[in-house]
Each structure stands twice: as C-alpha cells, then as structure tokens.
Amino acid sequence: MIREINQKINAINKKIGVNVTLPKDDNESLRKHAKINGTVATVLLGAGIIFNSKGLLVLSALAGIGTYFTLRESKRD
C-alpha cells in the first residue's frame, strides 16, 4: 500500500514536472517504524485514560491504525 502510494505520487510529480523522489523503505525499517508507532499509541492510550482526554484516545486509535498498516506492509513481500 505504501509502495503503491509512493509510485502514484512519483507519477504525479513527473507529470507536473516536479523532481522529487520519495525514499523506499525496506522491511526492516518498516518494522522499526511500526514498533515506534505502537509505543506512541500505547503512551497516548495511557495518557488519554489518566487525563480523561478524548483527543488523546483518538490520537491513540490513529497511531494504532498506522501501526497495523505499517506491519501489514512490512510482511507483504
């Protein structure tokens, strides 16, 4: 999914004449990013519960979703 989005963005950049290339992450770096996202999600969840903050709970859910998709992408190849 991430690689497909990068390919589409690169194609759009090429059409409009922008010379920007996006980095290609390998599976090891994707797993590392997933661990970081998971840690952030856990901290936000804990802070959301302690401070009774709906905003932090929403951010925690978004970080958890990001973790899921990053792990899924790292296991794809």
N, C-alpha and C positions, 0 to 999 in steps of 0.2 A: 504494500500500500504506500509506504513512504517512498520507495523507489519509483513507483508509478507516478506519484505526485511530482517528484523531482523531474522526471522525464517530461511531464506535461509543462511544468514551469520553464524548463530549459527550452522547449519547443516554442513557447510563447515569447520568451526572451529573444530567441533567434529571429522570430517573425518581426518583432518590433525594433530589432537592431541593438538590443542591449547585450553587452558582452559580460555576462555574469554566469559563472558555473557554480553549482551547488556541490558541496562535498558529499562523497559517497561513504556512508558509514558501513563498516564491516559488522559481522555478527557479534564479535566481542564487545565493540563499543556500544552496540545497541543493548546488549545485556547489562552493561555498566550503567547506561542511561536509565534502563528500567529499574535497576536497584535504587538509583538516586531518586527517581520518581516515586517509588514505593516508600522510601524513607520519608520523603516530603509529605506524601499522602497520610502516612501514619502520624507524623508530627502534627499536621493540620487537623486530623481527626481528634487527636488528644486535646489539642488546644481548643477546638470547637466544643468539645464536651465540657472541658474545665470552665471555659469562659461563657458557655451557653450562647455561642455565636453561630447563627445560621449561615452567615457568609463564609466562615471558616469551614463549616461542614460541606458547603457547596464546592469550595475550592478543593477540599479533600476528595470529594467524589470525582471531580475533574482530573485530579492528579492520578487517582486510581484507574480511571478510564484510560488515561495516557499510558500508564504502566502496562495495562492489559494489551493495548495495541502495539506498544514497543516490543514486548515479549513475543507477541504473535509474529511480528515482522522478523525478529531475530531467529525464530525457529523455522521460518519459511523455506530457506534454501538448504 
